[in-house]
């Protein structure tokens, strides 16, 4: 990510399917109403694991009206008498679970569902939710906006950290990744662009439906829908990877030169970090002002206006660090942003700019002149939810990686960053996983000083 509410009352009706393992014998207890994330304790839900989302949406920009049907396929991780979904706003019209209705109630973002029969641990169940209304825009603790953002000619859905609950119900925490099918219908003349591969696009009765599929596991905060008028470019890389870019016509000219370098930048990132982790790539470039920041939405990052080359490098690096290897909790945000920021440093080093060492030295000597909060907290311990996107997470996170590089040398460092992405490909990891991995790859090296001073320590560490 590179940093860029009006609530609508809602009523939700859900129907739950009978678990595939069958039923009524389980003596369940309610699943948790959150996963106790250190910064967003109500995000996500306990008691089940989502494997797939099937979303069917229709949006009319003129009225800002959204209708949707979300079908969630999940596996119970305990015997469940009730479970929760995260959903903010929107009116729900019908709910089914394998054909059977269920009782439900709502408190804040929590939708609590009580199936007719308890769900047995290990059983698969399907929840179908029909809903409609005006999706909300959510203001984050740091003041930025996410959720469903109206744009000049459509809308843009951005989810980091909790905004996806504004447009579909789900288990909205990065620790629960799933595959996606998404069909979006919009007025003719507009397009709906999302993650993954476009599998069909048809126009009937003045409405166009675009269907997208994401087959690699994806955290819900990385899901996106962009509705509007776009200049579309389809191409393939030298390795045959499909590339789909959608650019707002007002940004086409300004974006052309940078996007022309997309294959070269992607090849460079692959050389640094390993094989590209997804089955397609691309970008969405929105009109400047329609959003305030870029975001690493999976396989197709979103940019607010034409990106510069370093921002393109940053968001592509996130496809490895953040998208394929996703944080276990929001406290691990530095594993996303530190890596993406250090990718920018490496790009400059390889393309005639300052070396990573020069950038590190300048930050250590004069970083407070550029980033007032650079030494406010360590990267692995943000002060609060309002600070998970502050400069210590980005810049000091990159400095942690540079200290590792100094300690182990370039060759071992190269192996570590590639190996880390491969070891946790399409999964989740936290800071302890990372430090253990580094120590295993360089067992002769003592990393305690780096962890104590740079990763977890308060204040400005000594350079040596």
Secondary structure, DSSP 8 states (H G I E B T S, - for coil): -B------------EE---TT--TT---EE--S----SS-TTSS-SSEEEEEEEEEEEEETTTTEEEEEEEEEEEESS-EEEEEEE--S-EEEEEEETTEE-EEEEETTEEEEE-SS-B-TT-EEEEEEEEEE---EEE-TTS-EEEEEE-SSSEEEE-TTTGGGGTS-B--STTS-EEEEEEEEEETT-EEEESSEEEEEEEETTEEEEEEEEEEEE-GGG--EEEE-EEEEEEE-TT--EEEEEEEGGGHHHHHHHHHTHHHHHHHHHHHH-S--SSEEEEEEE-BTTBSSBB--TTSEEEESS--HHHHHHHHHTTTBTTTEEESSGGGTHHHHHHHHHHHHHHHHHTTS--HHHHHHHHHHHHHHH-TTTTSS-TTS-SSGGGTTSHIIIIIHHHHHHHHHHHH-HHHHHHHHHHHHHHTTTEEE-HHHHHHHHHHHTTTS--HHIIIIIIS--S-----
